[in-house]
Amino acid sequence: MNVTLSFYKPEHLDALNGFVLHEEDKKFSALPQDVLTQTIVIRDRYPAVILNGDRPVGFFILHTSKETISPYSNNAFAILLSALSLHAPHQGKGYAKQAMLQLPAFVKSYFPWCDEIVLAVNHLNHRAKHLYQTTGFIDKGRRKIGPIGEQYILHHFL
């Protein structure tokens, strides 16, 4: 397994457009093709790709806009992680775990001012919550109501 993180590049587009999600995951995350176009044109959003070798296996977005982050954290030096998805055929192989373990160094290298990564995970998305908590994210008790119910706000302090 050769997992690395990269910001989105046009050569990733075909692979990302081919992503599929398991039925269960569709209620918790968006497909890259559904969010990529708007992400590319909005300032302060940084689409990123999880690669196995040179093949995209996952996708997420980093947000630096204070307006976007404020419902999740009062920290002016936080960054928000959203829209994490893994192409269905690549789930269960450890790619997401490796990516989340690499995320703090990736964020620090491109956003040196950042001292916290924050995210929201639906209370019913047990697999994702487990992934985040085993890779250094902590639950400080903050909650938010999302599109399909309560979300846990998790923090990774850098």
Secondary structure, DSSP 8 states (H G I E B T S, - for coil): --EEEEE--GGGHHHHHT----HHHHTT---HHHHHHHHHHSTTEEEEEEEETTEEEEEEEEE--HHHHTTT---TTEEEEEEEEE-GGGTTSSHHHHHHHHHHHHHHHH-TT--EEEEEEETT-HHHHHHHHHTT-EEEEEEEEETTEEEEEEEEE-
